[in-house]
Amino acid sequence: MEFGFWNIIEILGSLAFFIYGMKLMSDGIQRAAGSALRNILRTMTKNRYLGVFTGFLITALLQSSSATTVMTVSFVNAGLLTLLESAGVMMGANIGTTITGWLISFLGFKVKLAHYSIPLFAIGVPMLFTSKGKTRYWGQFIVGFAILFMGLSYLKGAVPDIKSNPEILDFLKGFTEWGFFSRLFFVFVGTIVTIVVQSSSAAMAITLTMCANGLLPFDVAAAMILGENIGTTITAELASLVGNVNAKRSARIHSMFNIIGVTWMVILMPVFLPMLSTFMQNTFGLADPFTDATAMPLALSGFHTAFNLANVLMLLAFVPWLVKVATWSIKDKEEEDDDAKLKFISTASLTPELATIELQKEASHYGEIVSRMSGFLDTLINSPKEKKQLKMLKKLKKYEEITDNMEIEITEYVTKLANQEITPKTSNRLRGILNICNDLERIGDIYFQISKTIEQKMEEKTYFLPEQRDRLNEMIALVDKAFAEMISNLSTPSYDNVTIDKARAIENEINDFRNKMRNDNLTRLGDTDYNVKSAMIYNNIFSSLEKVGDHIINVNESINGQI
């Protein structure tokens, strides 16, 4: 048999074509139906049974269980899904990914779909150049579909044909005579293949293609498919590395579910496969997949679906137990509460339309962090103890640095998303989030400037009159009221539903009270008991607090789309 370097390059190129087509399909439908997918995940995961259906539906649409699991881990990270809800979605994704095998078996080998790729390009490519965003993304989906099956066709031609190269089976025989350990070995091979190509669907395509060419025996291919179920968990585990503790637990649940399923199936394969073969022969009129290579792709697709359905039915009742084990195995860490780190956004590969969910949660978290500085200032102004005051000065300095770092990290994340192709609505939302972060960072700067003013006051032994302190406390209370409304608006799942009439009313209260404080301060300057230095510091602080109110209303306007 002549099989050299060029043949390997052909296989790798065909596989790259297949994966690229799948990515185009997945990205296209995520962009075309991004908001719909968000709504599906939010509304259809109220219990684990609906969650299974949701995971199946989204994976069938995206043709990528990896995309569904990464999305699910990201939404757990953003607090939009609980661990219990995510478990059902992960299970459903395992069933949904079996659709790929059926498509390949029915279309990829039964129909020469590569012949129809050119007409599909004729439909899809013009759609890519339209001005309408969704039409363009559906065109991307169609082009991806055409490329995927062209890649599959080339892959089938690049893999050597067993009929003309029977010596390949002699090589495999050495690995198939160890009984239970042979099955474990090929499970391991399937796992490695999936990890390398980072796609269980691509690994499935490789396995089915090798079977169609008679390269793999039925039981060996089935073991490799089990390994692919384990290999696909690596994607979710990698996505969770940069997430919070719940994201890691969600990925762990997915891994445990697949590993438990593979374990019991490896043990039962000698019984399960003959039963499946008999069922497929009697139901679909197939030949025996153990002896006929042409029957293997459909039989393996049936095995893949039957295994995942059986595993879901078996473990669905034990989801709370899986959640408990995941919680026990991944402990809460103190650094998870470290405000210097972002809580929700991650480097997971989400389209901009889906990533805005994480960004909105992060903006809400950012706003909550900034609002704490008002409490520190309140303590700083009212505490009679110098030690307590010095502690608040340090906290205000620390939080100013935190707000700077958070703005930089969020801006970098948004910039990375903005470099991709995005819809006009998503572009406006990303621009709004950048404006929100800019205003929040400016609020942090203002509080730090106030702290430096008070620090100077302490060094010069200058004191406020009780009436000045009381008025500052009233101003701080108004600013806290504005913060509460801002955070409520930032926490709204859909910014489209936000109204800012109440925020504007509070802003007017702040402006009116600032004017009253300024007039009273000017009036009192001529009085003998009114210290000029303290009056200047007093004026500086309440004027700065009014500027905080200005930035808060700016944040509300950005939420409302008034950029």
C-alpha positions as a Python dict, from the first residue, in 0.01 Angstrom:
ca = {
    (1, 'M'): (0, 0, 0),
    (2, 'E'): (131, 343, -90),
    (3, 'F'): (30, 583, 182),
    (4, 'G'): (269, 871, 237),
    (5, 'F'): (305, 1226, 359),
    (6, 'W'): (86, 1369, 83),
    (7, 'N'): (-203, 1139, 179),
    (8, 'I'): (-179, 1259, 540),
    (9, 'I'): (-190, 1621, 419),
    (10, 'E'): (-502, 1539, 214),
    (11, 'I'): (-674, 1390, 518),
    (12, 'L'): (-580, 1688, 736),
    (13, 'G'): (-693, 1933, 468),
    (14, 'S'): (-1027, 1754, 425),
    (15, 'L'): (-1076, 1753, 801),
    (16, 'A'): (-993, 2125, 818),
    (17, 'F'): (-1253, 2187, 545),
    (18, 'F'): (-1513, 1993, 746),
    (19, 'I'): (-1437, 2179, 1073),
    (20, 'Y'): (-1431, 2518, 902),
    (21, 'G'): (-1771, 2448, 744),
    (22, 'M'): (-1911, 2347, 1082),
    (23, 'K'): (-1775, 2667, 1241),
    (24, 'L'): (-1932, 2881, 968),
    (25, 'M'): (-2265, 2705, 1019),
    (26, 'S'): (-2251, 2747, 1397),
    (27, 'D'): (-2139, 3111, 1390),
    (28, 'G'): (-2395, 3198, 1122),
    (29, 'I'): (-2693, 3061, 1310),
    (30, 'Q'): (-2572, 3206, 1643),
    (31, 'R'): (-2556, 3551, 1484),
    (32, 'A'): (-2885, 3511, 1297),
    (33, 'A'): (-3071, 3386, 1603),
    (34, 'G'): (-2856, 3516, 1891),
    (35, 'S'): (-3137, 3681, 2088),
    (36, 'A'): (-3366, 3382, 2026),
    (37, 'L'): (-3102, 3144, 2163),
    (38, 'R'): (-3063, 3364, 2471),
    (39, 'N'): (-3439, 3360, 2527),
    (40, 'I'): (-3456, 2983, 2479),
    (41, 'L'): (-3187, 2925, 2739),
    (42, 'R'): (-3348, 3169, 2983),
    (43, 'T'): (-3707, 3046, 2953),
    (44, 'M'): (-3674, 2675, 2879),
    (45, 'T'): (-3444, 2561, 3158),
    (46, 'K'): (-3681, 2595, 3453),
    (47, 'N'): (-3647, 2223, 3525),
    (48, 'R'): (-3398, 1962, 3414),
    (49, 'Y'): (-3646, 1789, 3180),
    (50, 'L'): (-3705, 2107, 2981),
    (51, 'G'): (-3331, 2167, 3003),
    (52, 'V'): (-3262, 1838, 2824),
    (53, 'F'): (-3497, 1938, 2542),
    (54, 'T'): (-3336, 2284, 2526),
    (55, 'G'): (-2985, 2137, 2501),
    (56, 'F'): (-3101, 1898, 2230),
    (57, 'L'): (-3274, 2174, 2032),
    (58, 'I'): (-2984, 2421, 2042),
    (59, 'T'): (-2724, 2155, 1958),
    (60, 'A'): (-2936, 2029, 1668),
    (61, 'L'): (-2955, 2388, 1539),
    (62, 'L'): (-2587, 2471, 1593),
    (63, 'Q'): (-2462, 2127, 1489),
    (64, 'S'): (-2203, 2158, 1765),
    (65, 'S'): (-2233, 2020, 2117),
    (66, 'S'): (-1911, 2206, 2200),
    (67, 'A'): (-2078, 2539, 2116),
    (68, 'T'): (-2376, 2448, 2337),
    (69, 'T'): (-2163, 2337, 2631),
    (70, 'V'): (-1934, 2641, 2608),
    (71, 'M'): (-2241, 2866, 2592),
    (72, 'T'): (-2392, 2686, 2892),
    (73, 'V'): (-2073, 2715, 3100),
    (74, 'S'): (-2054, 3085, 3010),
    (75, 'F'): (-2416, 3142, 3116),
    (76, 'V'): (-2354, 2962, 3446),
    (77, 'N'): (-2049, 3186, 3488),
    (78, 'A'): (-2272, 3490, 3422),
    (79, 'G'): (-2529, 3368, 3674),
    (80, 'L'): (-2803, 3319, 3412),
    (81, 'L'): (-2829, 2943, 3469),
    (82, 'T'): (-2803, 2741, 3790),
    (83, 'L'): (-2594, 2425, 3813),
    (84, 'L'): (-2912, 2216, 3817),
    (85, 'E'): (-3042, 2386, 3500),
    (86, 'S'): (-2706, 2357, 3322),
    (87, 'A'): (-2691, 1981, 3387),
    (88, 'G'): (-3009, 1925, 3185),
    (89, 'V'): (-2881, 2140, 2898),
    (90, 'M'): (-2552, 1944, 2891),
    (91, 'M'): (-2740, 1614, 2877),
    (92, 'G'): (-2960, 1738, 2596),
    (93, 'A'): (-2651, 1854, 2405),
    (94, 'N'): (-2521, 1496, 2413),
    (95, 'I'): (-2839, 1378, 2239),
    (96, 'G'): (-2839, 1672, 1998),
    (97, 'T'): (-2489, 1600, 1877),
    (98, 'T'): (-2603, 1256, 1753),
    (99, 'I'): (-2795, 1438, 1476),
    (100, 'T'): (-2461, 1503, 1305),
    (101, 'G'): (-2397, 1131, 1276),
    (102, 'W'): (-2737, 1069, 1117),
    (103, 'L'): (-2683, 1355, 869),
    (104, 'I'): (-2346, 1214, 768),
    (105, 'S'): (-2479, 858, 744),
    (106, 'F'): (-2790, 946, 543),
    (107, 'L'): (-2655, 1229, 329),
    (108, 'G'): (-2278, 1211, 333),
    (109, 'F'): (-2255, 851, 217),
    (110, 'K'): (-2593, 781, 57),
    (111, 'V'): (-2608, 1106, -144),
    (112, 'K'): (-2315, 1265, -328),
    (113, 'L'): (-2387, 1593, -156),
    (114, 'A'): (-2057, 1743, -274),
    (115, 'H'): (-2221, 1760, -620),
    (116, 'Y'): (-2483, 1995, -475),
    (117, 'S'): (-2232, 2217, -292),
    (118, 'I'): (-2186, 2447, -592),
    (119, 'P'): (-2561, 2523, -617),
    (120, 'L'): (-2559, 2585, -239),
    (121, 'F'): (-2272, 2830, -290),
    (122, 'A'): (-2480, 2998, -561),
    (123, 'I'): (-2755, 3054, -302),
    (124, 'G'): (-2540, 3135, -1),
    (125, 'V'): (-2260, 3353, -137),
    (126, 'P'): (-2488, 3632, -276),
    (127, 'M'): (-2659, 3639, 65),
    (128, 'L'): (-2320, 3715, 223),
    (129, 'F'): (-2305, 4044, 33),
    (130, 'T'): (-2651, 4173, 124),
    (131, 'S'): (-2688, 4473, 355),
    (132, 'K'): (-2942, 4297, 578),
    (133, 'G'): (-2759, 4145, 874),
    (134, 'K'): (-2971, 3835, 929),
    (135, 'T'): (-2982, 3750, 558),
    (136, 'R'): (-2602, 3767, 554),
    (137, 'Y'): (-2576, 3533, 852),
    (138, 'W'): (-2818, 3280, 702),
    (139, 'G'): (-2600, 3293, 390),
    (140, 'Q'): (-2302, 3213, 612),
    (141, 'F'): (-2495, 2914, 747),
    (142, 'I'): (-2568, 2783, 394),
    (143, 'V'): (-2207, 2832, 279),
    (144, 'G'): (-2086, 2652, 591),
    (145, 'F'): (-2323, 2365, 517),
    (146, 'A'): (-2183, 2333, 164),
    (147, 'I'): (-1821, 2346, 282),
    (148, 'L'): (-1888, 2090, 557),
    (149, 'F'): (-2013, 1824, 316),
    (150, 'M'): (-1745, 1902, 57),
    (151, 'G'): (-1493, 1838, 334),
    (152, 'L'): (-1668, 1512, 422),
    (153, 'S'): (-1660, 1405, 57),
    (154, 'Y'): (-1287, 1480, 30),
    (155, 'L'): (-1224, 1302, 359),
    (156, 'K'): (-1396, 989, 230),
    (157, 'G'): (-1174, 996, -79),
    (158, 'A'): (-854, 1064, 119),
    (159, 'V'): (-895, 772, 364),
    (160, 'P'): (-749, 450, 215),
    (161, 'D'): (-995, 186, 90),
    (162, 'I'): (-971, -143, 279),
    (163, 'K'): (-1071, -342, -30),
    (164, 'S'): (-752, -247, -206),
    (165, 'N'): (-545, -240, 113),
    (166, 'P'): (-649, -544, 324),
    (167, 'E'): (-316, -541, 514),
    (168, 'I'): (-450, -252, 729),
    (169, 'L'): (-676, -495, 914),
    (170, 'D'): (-372, -704, 1007),
    (171, 'F'): (-234, -396, 1185),
    (172, 'L'): (-559, -346, 1377),
    (173, 'K'): (-592, -711, 1481),
    (174, 'G'): (-306, -667, 1725),
    (175, 'F'): (-518, -422, 1923),
    (176, 'T'): (-853, -604, 1911),
    (177, 'E'): (-766, -928, 2093),
    (178, 'W'): (-746, -799, 2452),
    (179, 'G'): (-1119, -816, 2530),
    (180, 'F'): (-1222, -550, 2781),
    (181, 'F'): (-882, -375, 2756),
    (182, 'S'): (-916, -350, 2378),
    (183, 'R'): (-1239, -158, 2428),
    (184, 'L'): (-1066, 71, 2678),
    (185, 'F'): (-780, 125, 2434),
    (186, 'F'): (-1009, 239, 2152),
    (187, 'V'): (-1211, 455, 2392),
    (188, 'F'): (-879, 625, 2468),
    (189, 'V'): (-804, 660, 2095),
    (190, 'G'): (-1146, 823, 2036),
    (191, 'T'): (-1084, 1060, 2328),
    (192, 'I'): (-745, 1168, 2191),
    (193, 'V'): (-881, 1220, 1837),
    (194, 'T'): (-1158, 1443, 1972),
    (195, 'I'): (-918, 1644, 2189),
    (196, 'V'): (-687, 1697, 1891),
    (197, 'V'): (-957, 1814, 1647),
    (198, 'Q'): (-1156, 1993, 1926),
    (199, 'S'): (-1484, 1870, 1780),
    (200, 'S'): (-1676, 1553, 1859),
    (201, 'S'): (-1867, 1597, 1531),
    (202, 'A'): (-1540, 1606, 1334),
    (203, 'A'): (-1416, 1299, 1526),
    (204, 'M'): (-1746, 1127, 1450),
    (205, 'A'): (-1703, 1211, 1080),
    (206, 'I'): (-1355, 1055, 1084),
    (207, 'T'): (-1486, 739, 1251),
    (208, 'L'): (-1784, 700, 1016),
    (209, 'T'): (-1564, 762, 711),
    (210, 'M'): (-1316, 496, 821),
    (211, 'C'): (-1605, 255, 876),
    (212, 'A'): (-1759, 331, 536),
    (213, 'N'): (-1423, 242, 380),
    (214, 'G'): (-1408, -80, 582),
    (215, 'L'): (-1112, 40, 784),
    (216, 'L'): (-1259, -18, 1132),
    (217, 'P'): (-1455, -315, 1273),
    (218, 'F'): (-1796, -229, 1418),
    (219, 'D'): (-1708, -288, 1784),
    (220, 'V'): (-1384, -86, 1755),
    (221, 'A'): (-1568, 207, 1598),
    (222, 'A'): (-1833, 194, 1872),
    (223, 'A'): (-1560, 212, 2137),
    (224, 'M'): (-1406, 513, 1959),
    (225, 'I'): (-1744, 688, 1959),
    (226, 'L'): (-1762, 636, 2335),
    (227, 'G'): (-1418, 796, 2361),
    (228, 'E'): (-1542, 1091, 2157),
    (229, 'N'): (-1810, 1147, 2422),
    (230, 'I'): (-1533, 1186, 2680),
    (231, 'G'): (-1312, 1397, 2453),
    (232, 'T'): (-1586, 1653, 2394),
    (233, 'T'): (-1594, 1736, 2767),
    (234, 'I'): (-1246, 1888, 2733),
    (235, 'T'): (-1392, 2189, 2549),
    (236, 'A'): (-1623, 2274, 2840),
    (237, 'E'): (-1343, 2214, 3091),
    (238, 'L'): (-1116, 2455, 2900),
    (239, 'A'): (-1393, 2716, 2880),
    (240, 'S'): (-1443, 2691, 3257),
    (241, 'L'): (-1076, 2750, 3344),
    (242, 'V'): (-1122, 3128, 3323),
    (243, 'G'): (-1469, 3117, 3480),
    (244, 'N'): (-1587, 3130, 3838),
    (245, 'V'): (-1635, 2833, 4067),
    (246, 'N'): (-1987, 2756, 3938),
    (247, 'A'): (-1863, 2750, 3577),
    (248, 'K'): (-1601, 2493, 3679),
    (249, 'R'): (-1867, 2287, 3856),
    (250, 'S'): (-2093, 2296, 3548),
    (251, 'A'): (-1809, 2162, 3331),
    (252, 'R'): (-1737, 1895, 3595),
    (253, 'I'): (-2101, 1778, 3586),
    (254, 'H'): (-2072, 1737, 3208),
    (255, 'S'): (-1751, 1535, 3246),
    (256, 'M'): (-1894, 1310, 3519),
    (257, 'F'): (-2211, 1246, 3317),
    (258, 'N'): (-2016, 1135, 3011),
    (259, 'I'): (-1754, 932, 3199),
    (260, 'I'): (-2020, 744, 3401),
    (261, 'G'): (-2209, 666, 3080),
    (262, 'V'): (-1901, 544, 2895),
    (263, 'T'): (-1804, 325, 3192),
    (264, 'W'): (-2127, 127, 3202),
    (265, 'M'): (-2144, 101, 2823),
    (266, 'V'): (-1786, -33, 2794),
    (267, 'I'): (-1887, -312, 3032),
    (268, 'L'): (-2213, -390, 2849),
    (269, 'M'): (-2087, -356, 2490),
    (270, 'P'): (-2056, -734, 2422),
    (271, 'V'): (-2430, -762, 2500),
    (272, 'F'): (-2551, -423, 2377),
    (273, 'L'): (-2394, -424, 2028),
    (274, 'P'): (-2540, -760, 1909),
    (275, 'M'): (-2884, -650, 2038),
    (276, 'L'): (-2849, -319, 1852),
    (277, 'S'): (-2735, -499, 1536),
    (278, 'T'): (-3039, -723, 1544),
    (279, 'F'): (-3269, -426, 1603),
    (280, 'M'): (-3120, -225, 1314),
    (281, 'Q'): (-3143, -524, 1079),
    (282, 'N'): (-3506, -596, 1167),
    (283, 'T'): (-3619, -231, 1177),
    (284, 'F'): (-3424, -68, 892),
    (285, 'G'): (-3343, -375, 682),
    (286, 'L'): (-2968, -318, 721),
    (287, 'A'): (-2706, -582, 666),
    (288, 'D'): (-2513, -707, 968),
    (289, 'P'): (-2274, -417, 1062),
    (290, 'F'): (-2031, -671, 1210),
    (291, 'T'): (-1969, -813, 862),
    (292, 'D'): (-2085, -546, 613),
    (293, 'A'): (-1898, -211, 606),
    (294, 'T'): (-2182, -36, 418),
    (295, 'A'): (-2417, -92, 713),
    (296, 'M'): (-2176, 45, 972),
    (297, 'P'): (-2239, 425, 944),
    (298, 'L'): (-2614, 394, 1010),
    (299, 'A'): (-2563, 128, 1278),
    (300, 'L'): (-2305, 348, 1455),
    (301, 'S'): (-2538, 649, 1436),
    (302, 'G'): (-2804, 430, 1597),
    (303, 'F'): (-2556, 319, 1863),
    (304, 'H'): (-2453, 681, 1935),
    (305, 'T'): (-2817, 791, 1977),
    (306, 'A'): (-2922, 484, 2178),
    (307, 'F'): (-2626, 520, 2415),
    (308, 'N'): (-2684, 890, 2482),
    (309, 'L'): (-3061, 847, 2526),
    (310, 'A'): (-3009, 556, 2766),
    (311, 'N'): (-2747, 751, 2961),
    (312, 'V'): (-2975, 1055, 2995),
    (313, 'L'): (-3272, 841, 3106),
    (314, 'M'): (-3052, 659, 3356),
    (315, 'L'): (-2882, 966, 3510),
    (316, 'L'): (-3150, 1233, 3482),
    (317, 'A'): (-3293, 1140, 3822),
    (318, 'F'): (-2945, 1166, 3974),
    (319, 'V'): (-2876, 1525, 3858),
    (320, 'P'): (-2901, 1666, 4215),
    (321, 'W'): (-2645, 1406, 4321),
    (322, 'L'): (-2413, 1505, 4035),
    (323, 'V'): (-2448, 1869, 4142),
    (324, 'K'): (-2355, 1776, 4501),
    (325, 'V'): (-2049, 1579, 4386),
    (326, 'A'): (-1936, 1866, 4161),
    (327, 'T'): (-1984, 2113, 4448),
    (328, 'W'): (-1788, 1886, 4682),
    (329, 'S'): (-1505, 1828, 4432),
    (330, 'I'): (-1460, 2199, 4349),
    (331, 'K'): (-1448, 2397, 4671),
    (332, 'D'): (-1528, 2764, 4709),
    (333, 'K'): (-1212, 2969, 4720),
    (334, 'E'): (-1157, 3296, 4897),
    (335, 'E'): (-1014, 3451, 4583),
    (336, 'E'): (-1351, 3396, 4415),
    (337, 'D'): (-1469, 3699, 4618),
    (338, 'D'): (-1170, 3909, 4521),
    (339, 'D'): (-1317, 4223, 4368),
    (340, 'A'): (-999, 4287, 4173),
    (341, 'K'): (-1111, 4016, 3929),
    (342, 'L'): (-1392, 4014, 3678),
    (343, 'K'): (-1666, 3768, 3774),
    (344, 'F'): (-1858, 3698, 3457),
    (345, 'I'): (-1678, 3755, 3129),
    (346, 'S'): (-1438, 3490, 3007),
    (347, 'T'): (-1231, 3395, 2704),
    (348, 'A'): (-1489, 3136, 2599),
    (349, 'S'): (-1555, 3139, 2225),
    (350, 'L'): (-1897, 3310, 2210),
    (351, 'T'): (-2032, 3525, 1931),
    (352, 'P'): (-2073, 3895, 2022),
    (353, 'E'): (-2452, 3857, 2030),
    (354, 'L'): (-2428, 3597, 2308),
    (355, 'A'): (-2130, 3756, 2485),
    (356, 'T'): (-2330, 4073, 2555),
    (357, 'I'): (-2514, 3877, 2827),
    (358, 'E'): (-2190, 3826, 3016),
    (359, 'L'): (-2091, 4188, 2956),
    (360, 'Q'): (-2418, 4320, 3098),
    (361, 'K'): (-2374, 4107, 3411),
    (362, 'E'): (-2016, 4231, 3441),
    (363, 'A'): (-2129, 4595, 3402),
    (364, 'S'): (-2380, 4538, 3684),
    (365, 'H'): (-2104, 4390, 3901),
    (366, 'Y'): (-1878, 4685, 3812),
    (367, 'G'): (-2150, 4931, 3913),
    (368, 'E'): (-2198, 4753, 4246),
    (369, 'I'): (-1823, 4769, 4316),
    (370, 'V'): (-1812, 5144, 4241),
    (371, 'S'): (-2118, 5211, 4460),
    (372, 'R'): (-1935, 5073, 4766),
    (373, 'M'): (-1704, 5375, 4754),
    (374, 'S'): (-1997, 5592, 4868),
    (375, 'G'): (-2018, 5384, 5188),
    (376, 'F'): (-1644, 5424, 5246),
    (377, 'L'): (-1678, 5802, 5207),
    (378, 'D'): (-1971, 5806, 5451),
    (379, 'T'): (-1758, 5628, 5713),
    (380, 'L'): (-1460, 5853, 5640),
    (381, 'I'): (-1663, 6172, 5699),
    (382, 'N'): (-1851, 6054, 6008),
    (383, 'S'): (-1601, 5838, 6199),
    (384, 'P'): (-1433, 6016, 6491),
    (385, 'K'): (-1151, 5759, 6503),
    (386, 'E'): (-840, 5836, 6300),
    (387, 'K'): (-754, 5466, 6262),
    (388, 'K'): (-1093, 5404, 6100),
    (389, 'Q'): (-1047, 5707, 5876),
    (390, 'L'): (-705, 5590, 5760),
    (391, 'K'): (-853, 5247, 5680),
    (392, 'M'): (-1121, 5411, 5464),
    (393, 'L'): (-859, 5620, 5283),
    (394, 'K'): (-672, 5299, 5195),
    (395, 'K'): (-993, 5132, 5081),
    (396, 'L'): (-1083, 5423, 4854),
    (397, 'K'): (-735, 5410, 4699),
    (398, 'K'): (-760, 5032, 4652),
    (399, 'Y'): (-1103, 5056, 4492),
    (400, 'E'): (-990, 5332, 4258),
    (401, 'E'): (-722, 5093, 4129),
    (402, 'I'): (-980, 4815, 4101),
    (403, 'T'): (-1213, 5034, 3893),
    (404, 'D'): (-921, 5125, 3664),
    (405, 'N'): (-831, 4758, 3612),
    (406, 'M'): (-1190, 4650, 3553),
    (407, 'E'): (-1240, 4917, 3288),
    (408, 'I'): (-921, 4809, 3108),
    (409, 'E'): (-1018, 4439, 3109),
    (410, 'I'): (-1377, 4500, 2998),
    (411, 'T'): (-1260, 4740, 2724),
    (412, 'E'): (-1011, 4482, 2595),
    (413, 'Y'): (-1284, 4217, 2589),
    (414, 'V'): (-1527, 4447, 2405),
    (415, 'T'): (-1254, 4545, 2157),
    (416, 'K'): (-1189, 4177, 2082),
    (417, 'L'): (-1561, 4124, 2019),
    (418, 'A'): (-1588, 4439, 1806),
    (419, 'N'): (-1318, 4303, 1572),
    (420, 'Q'): (-1564, 4033, 1468),
    (421, 'E'): (-1857, 4082, 1235),
    (422, 'I'): (-2149, 4207, 1446),
    (423, 'T'): (-2505, 4324, 1398),
    (424, 'P'): (-2583, 4699, 1429),
    (425, 'K'): (-2787, 4635, 1745),
    (426, 'T'): (-2499, 4447, 1907),
    (427, 'S'): (-2258, 4721, 1799),
    (428, 'N'): (-2473, 4982, 1974),
    (429, 'R'): (-2494, 4764, 2284),
    (430, 'L'): (-2116, 4717, 2297),
    (431, 'R'): (-2063, 5090, 2251),
    (432, 'G'): (-2311, 5155, 2532),
    (433, 'I'): (-2123, 4916, 2764),
    (434, 'L'): (-1795, 5094, 2686),
    (435, 'N'): (-1959, 5426, 2780),
    (436, 'I'): (-2097, 5272, 3099),
    (437, 'C'): (-1751, 5148, 3199),
    (438, 'N'): (-1594, 5484, 3120),
    (439, 'D'): (-1843, 5666, 3346),
    (440, 'L'): (-1801, 5411, 3626),
    (441, 'E'): (-1422, 5451, 3611),
    (442, 'R'): (-1463, 5831, 3629),
    (443, 'I'): (-1679, 5787, 3943),
    (444, 'G'): (-1394, 5587, 4100),
    (445, 'D'): (-1154, 5871, 4016),
    (446, 'I'): (-1385, 6130, 4174),
    (447, 'Y'): (-1412, 5937, 4500),
    (448, 'F'): (-1035, 5903, 4512),
    (449, 'Q'): (-998, 6279, 4457),
    (450, 'I'): (-1244, 6341, 4743),
    (451, 'S'): (-1039, 6109, 4964),
    (452, 'K'): (-722, 6310, 4888),
    (453, 'T'): (-910, 6631, 4977),
    (454, 'I'): (-1020, 6482, 5312),
    (455, 'E'): (-669, 6349, 5374),
    (456, 'Q'): (-539, 6705, 5331),
    (457, 'K'): (-811, 6828, 5568),
    (458, 'M'): (-698, 6574, 5830),
    (459, 'E'): (-334, 6679, 5797),
    (460, 'E'): (-424, 7045, 5839),
    (461, 'K'): (-651, 6967, 6139),
    (462, 'T'): (-949, 7136, 5971),
    (463, 'Y'): (-1294, 7036, 6099),
    (464, 'F'): (-1646, 7047, 5958),
    (465, 'L'): (-1928, 7214, 6147),
    (466, 'P'): (-2214, 6977, 6242),
    (467, 'E'): (-2441, 7144, 5985),
    (468, 'Q'): (-2182, 7084, 5710),
    (469, 'R'): (-2150, 6717, 5804),
    (470, 'D'): (-2528, 6678, 5815),
    (471, 'R'): (-2567, 6832, 5469),
    (472, 'L'): (-2291, 6608, 5327),
    (473, 'N'): (-2470, 6306, 5475),
    (474, 'E'): (-2791, 6413, 5302),
    (475, 'M'): (-2603, 6449, 4973),
    (476, 'I'): (-2443, 6106, 5015),
    (477, 'A'): (-2789, 5958, 5083),
    (478, 'L'): (-2919, 6108, 4757),
    (479, 'V'): (-2617, 5970, 4566),
    (480, 'D'): (-2678, 5627, 4725),
    (481, 'K'): (-3037, 5647, 4603),
    (482, 'A'): (-2908, 5721, 4252),
    (483, 'F'): (-2665, 5429, 4275),
    (484, 'A'): (-2945, 5191, 4378),
    (485, 'E'): (-3154, 5292, 4075),
    (486, 'M'): (-2850, 5261, 3844),
    (487, 'I'): (-2766, 4912, 3969),
    (488, 'S'): (-3131, 4808, 3931),
    (489, 'N'): (-3121, 4922, 3569),
    (490, 'L'): (-2784, 4755, 3507),
    (491, 'S'): (-2923, 4428, 3647),
    (492, 'T'): (-3223, 4424, 3410),
    (493, 'P'): (-3178, 4124, 3174),
    (494, 'S'): (-3283, 4324, 2868),
    (495, 'Y'): (-3172, 4687, 2848),
    (496, 'D'): (-3454, 4741, 2597),
    (497, 'N'): (-3702, 4729, 2887),
    (498, 'V'): (-3527, 4997, 3096),
    (499, 'T'): (-3688, 5338, 3156),
    (500, 'I'): (-3489, 5614, 3328),
    (501, 'D'): (-3757, 5860, 3443),
    (502, 'K'): (-3691, 5773, 3808),
    (503, 'A'): (-3314, 5808, 3756),
    (504, 'R'): (-3365, 6155, 3604),
    (505, 'A'): (-3586, 6260, 3897),
    (506, 'I'): (-3312, 6159, 4143),
    (507, 'E'): (-3052, 6345, 3936),
    (508, 'N'): (-3268, 6659, 3955),
    (509, 'E'): (-3287, 6616, 4334),
    (510, 'I'): (-2908, 6598, 4351),
    (511, 'N'): (-2867, 6910, 4136),
    (512, 'D'): (-3122, 7107, 4339),
    (513, 'F'): (-2961, 7005, 4667),
    (514, 'R'): (-2615, 7096, 4534),
    (515, 'N'): (-2746, 7442, 4442),
    (516, 'K'): (-2895, 7485, 4790),
    (517, 'M'): (-2568, 7376, 4956),
    (518, 'R'): (-2367, 7613, 4739),
    (519, 'N'): (-2593, 7910, 4812),
    (520, 'D'): (-2596, 7839, 5186),
    (521, 'N'): (-2217, 7799, 5185),
    (522, 'L'): (-2168, 8134, 5011),
    (523, 'T'): (-2410, 8305, 5247),
    (524, 'R'): (-2230, 8169, 5556),
    (525, 'L'): (-1881, 8269, 5440),
    (526, 'G'): (-1912, 8613, 5605),
    (527, 'D'): (-1992, 8468, 5948),
    (528, 'T'): (-1716, 8471, 6210),
    (529, 'D'): (-1777, 8107, 6315),
    (530, 'Y'): (-1750, 7983, 5955),
    (531, 'N'): (-1398, 7864, 5867),
    (532, 'V'): (-1295, 7952, 5510),
    (533, 'K'): (-1070, 7646, 5466),
    (534, 'S'): (-1339, 7404, 5579),
    (535, 'A'): (-1592, 7590, 5357),
    (536, 'M'): (-1365, 7538, 5052),
    (537, 'I'): (-1318, 7168, 5130),
    (538, 'Y'): (-1692, 7137, 5194),
    (539, 'N'): (-1766, 7302, 4856),
    (540, 'N'): (-1514, 7072, 4684),
    (541, 'I'): (-1678, 6758, 4827),
    (542, 'F'): (-2044, 6838, 4754),
    (543, 'S'): (-1952, 6962, 4404),
    (544, 'S'): (-1766, 6637, 4342),
    (545, 'L'): (-2063, 6435, 4467),
    (546, 'E'): (-2284, 6621, 4220),
    (547, 'K'): (-2042, 6515, 3944),
    (548, 'V'): (-2084, 6155, 4063),
    (549, 'G'): (-2458, 6205, 4007),
    (550, 'D'): (-2386, 6332, 3654),
    (551, 'H'): (-2190, 6018, 3569),
    (552, 'I'): (-2463, 5798, 3722),
    (553, 'I'): (-2726, 5952, 3495),
    (554, 'N'): (-2483, 5904, 3202),
    (555, 'V'): (-2472, 5533, 3287),
    (556, 'N'): (-2853, 5516, 3291),
    (557, 'E'): (-2872, 5693, 2954),
    (558, 'S'): (-2622, 5447, 2804),
    (559, 'I'): (-2836, 5158, 2933),
    (560, 'N'): (-3138, 5323, 2774),
    (561, 'G'): (-2954, 5354, 2442),
    (562, 'Q'): (-2903, 5730, 2457),
    (563, 'I'): (-2538, 5720, 2353),
}
